[in-house]
Amino acid sequence: MGIFKNKVSFTRHDPLDDGLKDAINAEQNDADAFTLADPTGDELTEKWDTIVKDVEKDPGWFSFSED
């Protein structure tokens, strides 16, 4: 015979229940979301071409090949 008549139980805590789940989903669906997927050669070339064009607009930009 047990000494306790009532059984005590607890509900499981969801750590994502405070809105974190929605924030994570929004971040994953963002157009600029960070992923660990390897880019193809064409994607990498396009990305770096965009970066170089942006850097060349800097007034302090110079190229060693032009000096």
mmCIF file as Biopython writes it, N, C-alpha, C and O atoms, coordinates in Angstrom:
data_model
#
loop_
_atom_site.group_PDB
_atom_site.id
_atom_site.type_symbol
_atom_site.label_atom_id
_atom_site.label_alt_id
_atom_site.label_comp_id
_atom_site.label_asym_id
_atom_site.label_entity_id
_atom_site.label_seq_id
_atom_site.pdbx_PDB_ins_code
_atom_site.Cartn_x
_atom_site.Cartn_y
_atom_site.Cartn_z
_atom_site.occupancy
_atom_site.B_iso_or_equiv
_atom_site.auth_seq_id
_atom_site.auth_asym_id
_atom_site.pdbx_PDB_model_num
ATOM 1   N N  . MET A ? 1  ? 0.843  -1.180 0.000   1.0 0.0 1  A 1 
ATOM 2   C CA . MET A ? 1  ? 0.000  0.000  0.000   1.0 0.0 1  A 1 
ATOM 3   C C  . MET A ? 1  ? 0.891  1.246  0.000   1.0 0.0 1  A 1 
ATOM 4   O O  . MET A ? 1  ? 1.824  1.361  0.794   1.0 0.0 1  A 1 
ATOM 5   N N  . GLY A ? 2  ? 0.574  2.187  -0.922  1.0 0.0 2  A 1 
ATOM 6   C CA . GLY A ? 2  ? 1.362  3.407  -1.032  1.0 0.0 2  A 1 
ATOM 7   C C  . GLY A ? 2  ? 0.892  4.465  -0.050  1.0 0.0 2  A 1 
ATOM 8   O O  . GLY A ? 2  ? -0.241 4.425  0.430   1.0 0.0 2  A 1 
ATOM 9   N N  . ILE A ? 3  ? 1.767  5.405  0.243   1.0 0.0 3  A 1 
ATOM 10  C CA . ILE A ? 3  ? 1.396  6.466  1.173   1.0 0.0 3  A 1 
ATOM 11  C C  . ILE A ? 3  ? 0.752  7.658  0.460   1.0 0.0 3  A 1 
ATOM 12  O O  . ILE A ? 3  ? 0.157  8.525  1.100   1.0 0.0 3  A 1 
ATOM 13  N N  . PHE A ? 4  ? 0.878  7.693  -0.878  1.0 0.0 4  A 1 
ATOM 14  C CA . PHE A ? 4  ? 0.298  8.803  -1.630  1.0 0.0 4  A 1 
ATOM 15  C C  . PHE A ? 4  ? -0.971 8.346  -2.325  1.0 0.0 4  A 1 
ATOM 16  O O  . PHE A ? 4  ? -1.005 7.287  -2.952  1.0 0.0 4  A 1 
ATOM 17  N N  . LYS A ? 5  ? -2.012 9.154  -2.207  1.0 0.0 5  A 1 
ATOM 18  C CA . LYS A ? 5  ? -3.279 8.823  -2.858  1.0 0.0 5  A 1 
ATOM 19  C C  . LYS A ? 5  ? -3.404 9.507  -4.215  1.0 0.0 5  A 1 
ATOM 20  O O  . LYS A ? 5  ? -4.047 8.973  -5.119  1.0 0.0 5  A 1 
ATOM 21  N N  . ASN A ? 6  ? -2.808 10.663 -4.366  1.0 0.0 6  A 1 
ATOM 22  C CA . ASN A ? 6  ? -2.905 11.424 -5.619  1.0 0.0 6  A 1 
ATOM 23  C C  . ASN A ? 6  ? -1.614 11.264 -6.423  1.0 0.0 6  A 1 
ATOM 24  O O  . ASN A ? 6  ? -0.514 11.263 -5.871  1.0 0.0 6  A 1 
ATOM 25  N N  . LYS A ? 7  ? -1.776 11.134 -7.714  1.0 0.0 7  A 1 
ATOM 26  C CA . LYS A ? 7  ? -0.629 11.023 -8.607  1.0 0.0 7  A 1 
ATOM 27  C C  . LYS A ? 7  ? -0.288 12.426 -9.126  1.0 0.0 7  A 1 
ATOM 28  O O  . LYS A ? 7  ? -1.174 13.141 -9.594  1.0 0.0 7  A 1 
ATOM 29  N N  . VAL A ? 8  ? 0.957  12.814 -9.049  1.0 0.0 8  A 1 
ATOM 30  C CA . VAL A ? 8  ? 1.415  14.119 -9.514  1.0 0.0 8  A 1 
ATOM 31  C C  . VAL A ? 8  ? 2.053  13.940 -10.882 1.0 0.0 8  A 1 
ATOM 32  O O  . VAL A ? 8  ? 2.854  13.029 -11.089 1.0 0.0 8  A 1 
ATOM 33  N N  . SER A ? 9  ? 1.690  14.825 -11.822 1.0 0.0 9  A 1 
ATOM 34  C CA . SER A ? 9  ? 2.311  14.784 -13.140 1.0 0.0 9  A 1 
ATOM 35  C C  . SER A ? 9  ? 2.538  16.205 -13.633 1.0 0.0 9  A 1 
ATOM 36  O O  . SER A ? 9  ? 1.865  17.143 -13.206 1.0 0.0 9  A 1 
ATOM 37  N N  . PHE A ? 10 ? 3.474  16.342 -14.515 1.0 0.0 10 A 1 
ATOM 38  C CA . PHE A ? 10 ? 3.832  17.646 -15.064 1.0 0.0 10 A 1 
ATOM 39  C C  . PHE A ? 10 ? 3.735  17.590 -16.581 1.0 0.0 10 A 1 
ATOM 40  O O  . PHE A ? 10 ? 3.967  16.547 -17.194 1.0 0.0 10 A 1 
ATOM 41  N N  . THR A ? 11 ? 3.394  18.714 -17.170 1.0 0.0 11 A 1 
ATOM 42  C CA . THR A ? 11 ? 3.376  18.781 -18.625 1.0 0.0 11 A 1 
ATOM 43  C C  . THR A ? 11 ? 4.794  19.051 -19.100 1.0 0.0 11 A 1 
ATOM 44  O O  . THR A ? 11 ? 5.578  19.714 -18.421 1.0 0.0 11 A 1 
ATOM 45  N N  . ARG A ? 12 ? 5.106  18.528 -20.270 1.0 0.0 12 A 1 
ATOM 46  C CA . ARG A ? 12 ? 6.443  18.734 -20.830 1.0 0.0 12 A 1 
ATOM 47  C C  . ARG A ? 12 ? 6.601  20.192 -21.255 1.0 0.0 12 A 1 
ATOM 48  O O  . ARG A ? 12 ? 5.676  20.787 -21.808 1.0 0.0 12 A 1 
ATOM 49  N N  . HIS A ? 13 ? 7.748  20.750 -21.000 1.0 0.0 13 A 1 
ATOM 50  C CA . HIS A ? 13 ? 8.049  22.121 -21.383 1.0 0.0 13 A 1 
ATOM 51  C C  . HIS A ? 13 ? 8.581  22.152 -22.812 1.0 0.0 13 A 1 
ATOM 52  O O  . HIS A ? 13 ? 9.462  21.371 -23.172 1.0 0.0 13 A 1 
ATOM 53  N N  . ASP A ? 14 ? 8.045  23.050 -23.612 1.0 0.0 14 A 1 
ATOM 54  C CA . ASP A ? 14 ? 8.527  23.233 -24.978 1.0 0.0 14 A 1 
ATOM 55  C C  . ASP A ? 14 ? 9.405  24.485 -24.997 1.0 0.0 14 A 1 
ATOM 56  O O  . ASP A ? 14 ? 8.871  25.586 -24.863 1.0 0.0 14 A 1 
ATOM 57  N N  . PRO A ? 15 ? 10.731 24.368 -25.159 1.0 0.0 15 A 1 
ATOM 58  C CA . PRO A ? 15 ? 11.609 25.538 -25.121 1.0 0.0 15 A 1 
ATOM 59  C C  . PRO A ? 15 ? 11.357 26.509 -26.274 1.0 0.0 15 A 1 
ATOM 60  O O  . PRO A ? 15 ? 11.787 27.661 -26.213 1.0 0.0 15 A 1 
ATOM 61  N N  . LEU A ? 16 ? 10.672 26.064 -27.313 1.0 0.0 16 A 1 
ATOM 62  C CA . LEU A ? 16 ? 10.386 26.944 -28.438 1.0 0.0 16 A 1 
ATOM 63  C C  . LEU A ? 16 ? 9.025  27.604 -28.316 1.0 0.0 16 A 1 
ATOM 64  O O  . LEU A ? 16 ? 8.579  28.275 -29.247 1.0 0.0 16 A 1 
ATOM 65  N N  . ASP A ? 17 ? 8.363  27.427 -27.194 1.0 0.0 17 A 1 
ATOM 66  C CA . ASP A ? 17 ? 7.001  27.920 -27.029 1.0 0.0 17 A 1 
ATOM 67  C C  . ASP A ? 17 ? 6.925  29.410 -26.720 1.0 0.0 17 A 1 
ATOM 68  O O  . ASP A ? 17 ? 5.828  29.967 -26.693 1.0 0.0 17 A 1 
ATOM 69  N N  . ASP A ? 18 ? 8.049  30.069 -26.489 1.0 0.0 18 A 1 
ATOM 70  C CA . ASP A ? 18 ? 8.027  31.489 -26.142 1.0 0.0 18 A 1 
ATOM 71  C C  . ASP A ? 18 ? 8.145  32.398 -27.364 1.0 0.0 18 A 1 
ATOM 72  O O  . ASP A ? 18 ? 8.488  33.572 -27.226 1.0 0.0 18 A 1 
ATOM 73  N N  . GLY A ? 19 ? 7.870  31.877 -28.545 1.0 0.0 19 A 1 
ATOM 74  C CA . GLY A ? 19 ? 7.963  32.665 -29.766 1.0 0.0 19 A 1 
ATOM 75  C C  . GLY A ? 19 ? 9.233  32.395 -30.544 1.0 0.0 19 A 1 
ATOM 76  O O  . GLY A ? 19 ? 9.384  32.866 -31.671 1.0 0.0 19 A 1 
ATOM 77  N N  . LEU A ? 20 ? 10.148 31.643 -29.958 1.0 0.0 20 A 1 
ATOM 78  C CA . LEU A ? 20 ? 11.412 31.350 -30.623 1.0 0.0 20 A 1 
ATOM 79  C C  . LEU A ? 20 ? 11.188 30.533 -31.893 1.0 0.0 20 A 1 
ATOM 80  O O  . LEU A ? 20 ? 11.887 30.723 -32.888 1.0 0.0 20 A 1 
ATOM 81  N N  . LYS A ? 21 ? 10.220 29.630 -31.859 1.0 0.0 21 A 1 
ATOM 82  C CA . LYS A ? 21 ? 9.933  28.798 -33.034 1.0 0.0 21 A 1 
ATOM 83  C C  . LYS A ? 21 ? 9.535  29.677 -34.226 1.0 0.0 21 A 1 
ATOM 84  O O  . LYS A ? 21 ? 9.989  29.453 -35.347 1.0 0.0 21 A 1 
ATOM 85  N N  . ASP A ? 22 ? 8.687  30.673 -33.975 1.0 0.0 22 A 1 
ATOM 86  C CA . ASP A ? 22 ? 8.265  31.582 -35.053 1.0 0.0 22 A 1 
ATOM 87  C C  . ASP A ? 22 ? 9.438  32.410 -35.569 1.0 0.0 22 A 1 
ATOM 88  O O  . ASP A ? 22 ? 9.549  32.650 -36.771 1.0 0.0 22 A 1 
ATOM 89  N N  . ALA A ? 23 ? 10.306 32.843 -34.672 1.0 0.0 23 A 1 
ATOM 90  C CA . ALA A ? 23 ? 11.476 33.627 -35.074 1.0 0.0 23 A 1 
ATOM 91  C C  . ALA A ? 23 ? 12.428 32.787 -35.927 1.0 0.0 23 A 1 
ATOM 92  O O  . ALA A ? 23 ? 12.981 33.278 -36.912 1.0 0.0 23 A 1 
ATOM 93  N N  . ILE A ? 24 ? 12.617 31.523 -35.549 1.0 0.0 24 A 1 
ATOM 94  C CA . ILE A ? 24 ? 13.492 30.641 -36.314 1.0 0.0 24 A 1 
ATOM 95  C C  . ILE A ? 24 ? 12.903 30.383 -37.695 1.0 0.0 24 A 1 
ATOM 96  O O  . ILE A ? 24 ? 13.622 30.436 -38.693 1.0 0.0 24 A 1 
ATOM 97  N N  . ASN A ? 25 ? 11.616 30.106 -37.763 1.0 0.0 25 A 1 
ATOM 98  C CA . ASN A ? 25 ? 10.968 29.875 -39.063 1.0 0.0 25 A 1 
ATOM 99  C C  . ASN A ? 25 ? 11.062 31.101 -39.956 1.0 0.0 25 A 1 
ATOM 100 O O  . ASN A ? 25 ? 11.316 30.976 -41.154 1.0 0.0 25 A 1 
ATOM 101 N N  . ALA A ? 26 ? 10.857 32.290 -39.385 1.0 0.0 26 A 1 
ATOM 102 C CA . ALA A ? 26 ? 10.943 33.524 -40.170 1.0 0.0 26 A 1 
ATOM 103 C C  . ALA A ? 26 ? 12.358 33.716 -40.705 1.0 0.0 26 A 1 
ATOM 104 O O  . ALA A ? 26 ? 12.536 34.115 -41.855 1.0 0.0 26 A 1 
ATOM 105 N N  . GLU A ? 27 ? 13.367 33.434 -39.876 1.0 0.0 27 A 1 
ATOM 106 C CA . GLU A ? 27 ? 14.758 33.581 -40.298 1.0 0.0 27 A 1 
ATOM 107 C C  . GLU A ? 27 ? 15.102 32.585 -41.403 1.0 0.0 27 A 1 
ATOM 108 O O  . GLU A ? 27 ? 15.796 32.936 -42.357 1.0 0.0 27 A 1 
ATOM 109 N N  . GLN A ? 28 ? 14.626 31.355 -41.281 1.0 0.0 28 A 1 
ATOM 110 C CA . GLN A ? 28 ? 14.920 30.342 -42.291 1.0 0.0 28 A 1 
ATOM 111 C C  . GLN A ? 28 ? 14.251 30.661 -43.623 1.0 0.0 28 A 1 
ATOM 112 O O  . GLN A ? 28 ? 14.760 30.274 -44.675 1.0 0.0 28 A 1 
ATOM 113 N N  . ASN A ? 29 ? 13.131 31.354 -43.593 1.0 0.0 29 A 1 
ATOM 114 C CA . ASN A ? 29 ? 12.406 31.684 -44.818 1.0 0.0 29 A 1 
ATOM 115 C C  . ASN A ? 29 ? 12.816 33.035 -45.391 1.0 0.0 29 A 1 
ATOM 116 O O  . ASN A ? 29 ? 12.317 33.430 -46.445 1.0 0.0 29 A 1 
ATOM 117 N N  . ASP A ? 30 ? 13.710 33.747 -44.723 1.0 0.0 30 A 1 
ATOM 118 C CA . ASP A ? 30 ? 14.183 35.043 -45.187 1.0 0.0 30 A 1 
ATOM 119 C C  . ASP A ? 30 ? 15.018 34.852 -46.452 1.0 0.0 30 A 1 
ATOM 120 O O  . ASP A ? 30 ? 15.748 33.869 -46.580 1.0 0.0 30 A 1 
ATOM 121 N N  . ALA A ? 31 ? 14.907 35.790 -47.374 1.0 0.0 31 A 1 
ATOM 122 C CA . ALA A ? 31 ? 15.641 35.691 -48.641 1.0 0.0 31 A 1 
ATOM 123 C C  . ALA A ? 31 ? 17.153 35.686 -48.416 1.0 0.0 31 A 1 
ATOM 124 O O  . ALA A ? 31 ? 17.887 35.067 -49.187 1.0 0.0 31 A 1 
ATOM 125 N N  . ASP A ? 32 ? 17.624 36.362 -47.380 1.0 0.0 32 A 1 
ATOM 126 C CA . ASP A ? 32 ? 19.055 36.435 -47.088 1.0 0.0 32 A 1 
ATOM 127 C C  . ASP A ? 32 ? 19.471 35.450 -45.999 1.0 0.0 32 A 1 
ATOM 128 O O  . ASP A ? 32 ? 20.485 35.655 -45.333 1.0 0.0 32 A 1 
ATOM 129 N N  . ALA A ? 33 ? 18.707 34.398 -45.818 1.0 0.0 33 A 1 
ATOM 130 C CA . ALA A ? 33 ? 18.999 33.432 -44.762 1.0 0.0 33 A 1 
ATOM 131 C C  . ALA A ? 33 ? 20.348 32.770 -45.001 1.0 0.0 33 A 1 
ATOM 132 O O  . ALA A ? 33 ? 20.710 32.472 -46.140 1.0 0.0 33 A 1 
ATOM 133 N N  . PHE A ? 34 ? 21.074 32.547 -43.944 1.0 0.0 34 A 1 
ATOM 134 C CA . PHE A ? 34 ? 22.385 31.902 -43.999 1.0 0.0 34 A 1 
ATOM 135 C C  . PHE A ? 34 ? 22.189 30.395 -44.080 1.0 0.0 34 A 1 
ATOM 136 O O  . PHE A ? 34 ? 21.498 29.806 -43.249 1.0 0.0 34 A 1 
ATOM 137 N N  . THR A ? 35 ? 22.792 29.784 -45.070 1.0 0.0 35 A 1 
ATOM 138 C CA . THR A ? 35 ? 22.709 28.331 -45.195 1.0 0.0 35 A 1 
ATOM 139 C C  . THR A ? 35 ? 24.117 27.762 -45.305 1.0 0.0 35 A 1 
ATOM 140 O O  . THR A ? 35 ? 25.064 28.480 -45.624 1.0 0.0 35 A 1 
ATOM 141 N N  . LEU A ? 36 ? 24.242 26.493 -45.044 1.0 0.0 36 A 1 
ATOM 142 C CA . LEU A ? 36 ? 25.538 25.836 -45.127 1.0 0.0 36 A 1 
ATOM 143 C C  . LEU A ? 36 ? 25.699 25.042 -46.416 1.0 0.0 36 A 1 
ATOM 144 O O  . LEU A ? 36 ? 26.633 24.249 -46.545 1.0 0.0 36 A 1 
ATOM 145 N N  . ALA A ? 37 ? 24.806 25.245 -47.361 1.0 0.0 37 A 1 
ATOM 146 C CA . ALA A ? 37 ? 24.880 24.538 -48.635 1.0 0.0 37 A 1 
ATOM 147 C C  . ALA A ? 37 ? 26.031 25.095 -49.469 1.0 0.0 37 A 1 
ATOM 148 O O  . ALA A ? 37 ? 26.248 26.307 -49.504 1.0 0.0 37 A 1 
ATOM 149 N N  . ASP A ? 38 ? 26.758 24.221 -50.132 1.0 0.0 38 A 1 
ATOM 150 C CA . ASP A ? 38 ? 27.853 24.650 -50.997 1.0 0.0 38 A 1 
ATOM 151 C C  . ASP A ? 38 ? 27.283 25.293 -52.257 1.0 0.0 38 A 1 
ATOM 152 O O  . ASP A ? 38 ? 26.451 24.689 -52.933 1.0 0.0 38 A 1 
ATOM 153 N N  . PRO A ? 39 ? 27.718 26.509 -52.581 1.0 0.0 39 A 1 
ATOM 154 C CA . PRO A ? 39 ? 27.232 27.136 -53.808 1.0 0.0 39 A 1 
ATOM 155 C C  . PRO A ? 39 ? 27.889 26.511 -55.032 1.0 0.0 39 A 1 
ATOM 156 O O  . PRO A ? 39 ? 28.985 25.956 -54.951 1.0 0.0 39 A 1 
ATOM 157 N N  . THR A ? 40 ? 27.209 26.609 -56.153 1.0 0.0 40 A 1 
ATOM 158 C CA . THR A ? 40 ? 27.810 26.140 -57.401 1.0 0.0 40 A 1 
ATOM 159 C C  . THR A ? 40 ? 28.846 27.166 -57.844 1.0 0.0 40 A 1 
ATOM 160 O O  . THR A ? 40 ? 28.898 28.273 -57.309 1.0 0.0 40 A 1 
ATOM 161 N N  . GLY A ? 41 ? 29.662 26.800 -58.811 1.0 0.0 41 A 1 
ATOM 162 C CA . GLY A ? 41 ? 30.676 27.722 -59.313 1.0 0.0 41 A 1 
ATOM 163 C C  . GLY A ? 41 ? 30.065 28.981 -59.890 1.0 0.0 41 A 1 
ATOM 164 O O  . GLY A ? 41 ? 30.595 30.075 -59.694 1.0 0.0 41 A 1 
ATOM 165 N N  . ASP A ? 42 ? 28.946 28.841 -60.607 1.0 0.0 42 A 1 
ATOM 166 C CA . ASP A ? 42 ? 28.280 30.015 -61.190 1.0 0.0 42 A 1 
ATOM 167 C C  . ASP A ? 42 ? 27.725 30.932 -60.110 1.0 0.0 42 A 1 
ATOM 168 O O  . ASP A ? 42 ? 27.817 32.154 -60.228 1.0 0.0 42 A 1 
ATOM 169 N N  . GLU A ? 43 ? 27.146 30.350 -59.052 1.0 0.0 43 A 1 
ATOM 170 C CA . GLU A ? 43 ? 26.596 31.166 -57.959 1.0 0.0 43 A 1 
ATOM 171 C C  . GLU A ? 43 ? 27.711 31.916 -57.244 1.0 0.0 43 A 1 
ATOM 172 O O  . GLU A ? 43 ? 27.555 33.087 -56.896 1.0 0.0 43 A 1 
ATOM 173 N N  . LEU A ? 44 ? 28.825 31.249 -57.029 1.0 0.0 44 A 1 
ATOM 174 C CA . LEU A ? 44 ? 29.953 31.870 -56.356 1.0 0.0 44 A 1 
ATOM 175 C C  . LEU A ? 44 ? 30.545 33.000 -57.197 1.0 0.0 44 A 1 
ATOM 176 O O  . LEU A ? 44 ? 30.877 34.061 -56.670 1.0 0.0 44 A 1 
ATOM 177 N N  . THR A ? 45 ? 30.676 32.773 -58.493 1.0 0.0 45 A 1 
ATOM 178 C CA . THR A ? 45 ? 31.189 33.803 -59.398 1.0 0.0 45 A 1 
ATOM 179 C C  . THR A ? 45 ? 30.268 35.014 -59.415 1.0 0.0 45 A 1 
ATOM 180 O O  . THR A ? 45 ? 30.734 36.153 -59.368 1.0 0.0 45 A 1 
ATOM 181 N N  . GLU A ? 46 ? 28.971 34.773 -59.481 1.0 0.0 46 A 1 
ATOM 182 C CA . GLU A ? 46 ? 27.992 35.873 -59.501 1.0 0.0 46 A 1 
ATOM 183 C C  . GLU A ? 46 ? 28.057 36.676 -58.211 1.0 0.0 46 A 1 
ATOM 184 O O  . GLU A ? 46 ? 28.019 37.906 -58.247 1.0 0.0 46 A 1 
ATOM 185 N N  . LYS A ? 47 ? 28.156 35.998 -57.071 1.0 0.0 47 A 1 
ATOM 186 C CA . LYS A ? 47 ? 28.218 36.678 -55.773 1.0 0.0 47 A 1 
ATOM 187 C C  . LYS A ? 47 ? 29.471 37.542 -55.678 1.0 0.0 47 A 1 
ATOM 188 O O  . LYS A ? 47 ? 29.391 38.697 -55.260 1.0 0.0 47 A 1 
ATOM 189 N N  . TRP A ? 48 ? 30.632 36.995 -56.062 1.0 0.0 48 A 1 
ATOM 190 C CA . TRP A ? 48 ? 31.870 37.758 -55.973 1.0 0.0 48 A 1 
ATOM 191 C C  . TRP A ? 48 ? 31.906 38.898 -56.984 1.0 0.0 48 A 1 
ATOM 192 O O  . TRP A ? 48 ? 32.467 39.954 -56.690 1.0 0.0 48 A 1 
ATOM 193 N N  . ASP A ? 49 ? 31.329 38.715 -58.156 1.0 0.0 49 A 1 
ATOM 194 C CA . ASP A ? 49 ? 31.249 39.816 -59.127 1.0 0.0 49 A 1 
ATOM 195 C C  . ASP A ? 49 ? 30.447 40.975 -58.558 1.0 0.0 49 A 1 
ATOM 196 O O  . ASP A ? 49 ? 30.810 42.136 -58.744 1.0 0.0 49 A 1 
ATOM 197 N N  . THR A ? 50 ? 29.359 40.663 -57.866 1.0 0.0 50 A 1 
ATOM 198 C CA . THR A ? 50 ? 28.540 41.693 -57.228 1.0 0.0 50 A 1 
ATOM 199 C C  . THR A ? 50 ? 29.336 42.409 -56.145 1.0 0.0 50 A 1 
ATOM 200 O O  . THR A ? 50 ? 29.264 43.633 -56.033 1.0 0.0 50 A 1 
ATOM 201 N N  . ILE A ? 51 ? 30.094 41.662 -55.348 1.0 0.0 51 A 1 
ATOM 202 C CA . ILE A ? 51 ? 30.906 42.267 -54.288 1.0 0.0 51 A 1 
ATOM 203 C C  . ILE A ? 51 ? 31.986 43.162 -54.879 1.0 0.0 51 A 1 
ATOM 204 O O  . ILE A ? 51 ? 32.197 44.270 -54.386 1.0 0.0 51 A 1 
ATOM 205 N N  . VAL A ? 52 ? 32.672 42.710 -55.919 1.0 0.0 52 A 1 
ATOM 206 C CA . VAL A ? 52 ? 33.742 43.490 -56.539 1.0 0.0 52 A 1 
ATOM 207 C C  . VAL A ? 52 ? 33.184 44.777 -57.146 1.0 0.0 52 A 1 
ATOM 208 O O  . VAL A ? 52 ? 33.793 45.837 -57.007 1.0 0.0 52 A 1 
ATOM 209 N N  . LYS A ? 53 ? 32.042 44.697 -57.813 1.0 0.0 53 A 1 
ATOM 210 C CA . LYS A ? 53 ? 31.447 45.903 -58.398 1.0 0.0 53 A 1 
ATOM 211 C C  . LYS A ? 53 ? 31.096 46.917 -57.321 1.0 0.0 53 A 1 
ATOM 212 O O  . LYS A ? 53 ? 31.251 48.121 -57.521 1.0 0.0 53 A 1 
ATOM 213 N N  . ASP A ? 54 ? 30.623 46.428 -56.176 1.0 0.0 54 A 1 
ATOM 214 C CA . ASP A ? 54 ? 30.281 47.324 -55.071 1.0 0.0 54 A 1 
ATOM 215 C C  . ASP A ? 54 ? 31.535 47.953 -54.478 1.0 0.0 54 A 1 
ATOM 216 O O  . ASP A ? 54 ? 31.532 49.142 -54.160 1.0 0.0 54 A 1 
ATOM 217 N N  . VAL A ? 55 ? 32.606 47.177 -54.322 1.0 0.0 55 A 1 
ATOM 218 C CA . VAL A ? 55 ? 33.855 47.685 -53.755 1.0 0.0 55 A 1 
ATOM 219 C C  . VAL A ? 55 ? 34.493 48.700 -54.689 1.0 0.0 55 A 1 
ATOM 220 O O  . VAL A ? 55 ? 35.078 49.678 -54.223 1.0 0.0 55 A 1 
ATOM 221 N N  . GLU A ? 56 ? 34.394 48.493 -55.989 1.0 0.0 56 A 1 
ATOM 222 C CA . GLU A ? 56 ? 35.008 49.412 -56.964 1.0 0.0 56 A 1 
ATOM 223 C C  . GLU A ? 56 ? 34.376 50.804 -56.909 1.0 0.0 56 A 1 
ATOM 224 O O  . GLU A ? 56 ? 34.974 51.760 -57.401 1.0 0.0 56 A 1 
ATOM 225 N N  . LYS A ? 57 ? 33.204 50.940 -56.333 1.0 0.0 57 A 1 
ATOM 226 C CA . LYS A ? 57 ? 32.558 52.252 -56.182 1.0 0.0 57 A 1 
ATOM 227 C C  . LYS A ? 57 ? 33.194 53.070 -55.059 1.0 0.0 57 A 1 
ATOM 228 O O  . LYS A ? 57 ? 32.980 54.279 -54.977 1.0 0.0 57 A 1 
ATOM 229 N N  . ASP A ? 58 ? 33.973 52.420 -54.197 1.0 0.0 58 A 1 
ATOM 230 C CA . ASP A ? 58 ? 34.632 53.101 -53.088 1.0 0.0 58 A 1 
ATOM 231 C C  . ASP A ? 58 ? 35.700 54.037 -53.651 1.0 0.0 58 A 1 
ATOM 232 O O  . ASP A ? 58 ? 36.514 53.615 -54.473 1.0 0.0 58 A 1 
ATOM 233 N N  . PRO A ? 59 ? 35.710 55.307 -53.220 1.0 0.0 59 A 1 
ATOM 234 C CA . PRO A ? 59 ? 36.709 56.250 -53.749 1.0 0.0 59 A 1 
ATOM 235 C C  . PRO A ? 59 ? 38.149 55.858 -53.404 1.0 0.0 59 A 1 
ATOM 236 O O  . PRO A ? 59 ? 39.077 56.277 -54.095 1.0 0.0 59 A 1 
ATOM 237 N N  . GLY A ? 60 ? 38.348 55.080 -52.372 1.0 0.0 60 A 1 
ATOM 238 C CA . GLY A ? 60 ? 39.693 54.671 -51.989 1.0 0.0 60 A 1 
ATOM 239 C C  . GLY A ? 60 ? 40.135 53.382 -52.661 1.0 0.0 60 A 1 
ATOM 240 O O  . GLY A ? 60 ? 41.224 52.878 -52.385 1.0 0.0 60 A 1 
ATOM 241 N N  . TRP A ? 61 ? 39.306 52.848 -53.534 1.0 0.0 61 A 1 
ATOM 242 C CA . TRP A ? 61 ? 39.616 51.578 -54.198 1.0 0.0 61 A 1 
ATOM 243 C C  . TRP A ? 61 ? 40.729 51.768 -55.219 1.0 0.0 61 A 1 
ATOM 244 O O  . TRP A ? 61 ? 40.745 52.767 -55.939 1.0 0.0 61 A 1 
ATOM 245 N N  . PHE A ? 62 ? 41.633 50.847 -55.288 1.0 0.0 62 A 1 
ATOM 246 C CA . PHE A ? 62 ? 42.659 50.855 -56.321 1.0 0.0 62 A 1 
ATOM 247 C C  . PHE A ? 62 ? 42.975 49.409 -56.686 1.0 0.0 62 A 1 
ATOM 248 O O  . PHE A ? 62 ? 42.690 48.482 -55.929 1.0 0.0 62 A 1 
ATOM 249 N N  . SER A ? 63 ? 43.552 49.245 -57.827 1.0 0.0 63 A 1 
ATOM 250 C CA . SER A ? 63 ? 43.929 47.915 -58.282 1.0 0.0 63 A 1 
ATOM 251 C C  . SER A ? 63 ? 45.434 47.911 -58.523 1.0 0.0 63 A 1 
ATOM 252 O O  . SER A ? 63 ? 45.973 48.843 -59.121 1.0 0.0 63 A 1 
ATOM 253 N N  . PHE A ? 64 ? 46.098 46.887 -58.069 1.0 0.0 64 A 1 
ATOM 254 C CA . PHE A ? 64 ? 47.554 46.798 -58.269 1.0 0.0 64 A 1 
ATOM 255 C C  . PHE A ? 64 ? 47.891 46.723 -59.754 1.0 0.0 64 A 1 
ATOM 256 O O  . PHE A ? 64 ? 48.949 47.192 -60.174 1.0 0.0 64 A 1 
ATOM 257 N N  . SER A ? 65 ? 47.018 46.149 -60.536 1.0 0.0 65 A 1 
ATOM 258 C CA . SER A ? 65 ? 47.301 46.009 -61.959 1.0 0.0 65 A 1 
ATOM 259 C C  . SER A ? 65 ? 47.248 47.348 -62.688 1.0 0.0 65 A 1 
ATOM 260 O O  . SER A ? 65 ? 47.796 47.476 -63.782 1.0 0.0 65 A 1 
ATOM 261 N N  . GLU A ? 66 ? 46.591 48.352 -62.092 1.0 0.0 66 A 1 
ATOM 262 C CA . GLU A ? 66 ? 46.486 49.673 -62.724 1.0 0.0 66 A 1 
ATOM 263 C C  . GLU A ? 66 ? 47.603 50.599 -62.268 1.0 0.0 66 A 1 
ATOM 264 O O  . GLU A ? 66 ? 47.792 51.664 -62.855 1.0 0.0 66 A 1 
ATOM 265 N N  . ASP A ? 67 ? 48.343 50.218 -61.240 1.0 0.0 67 A 1 
ATOM 266 C CA . ASP A ? 67 ? 49.423 51.085 -60.708 1.0 0.0 67 A 1 
ATOM 267 C C  . ASP A ? 67 ? 50.709 50.887 -61.447 1.0 0.0 67 A 1 
ATOM 268 O O  . ASP A ? 67 ? 51.709 51.531 -61.131 1.0 0.0 67 A 1 
#
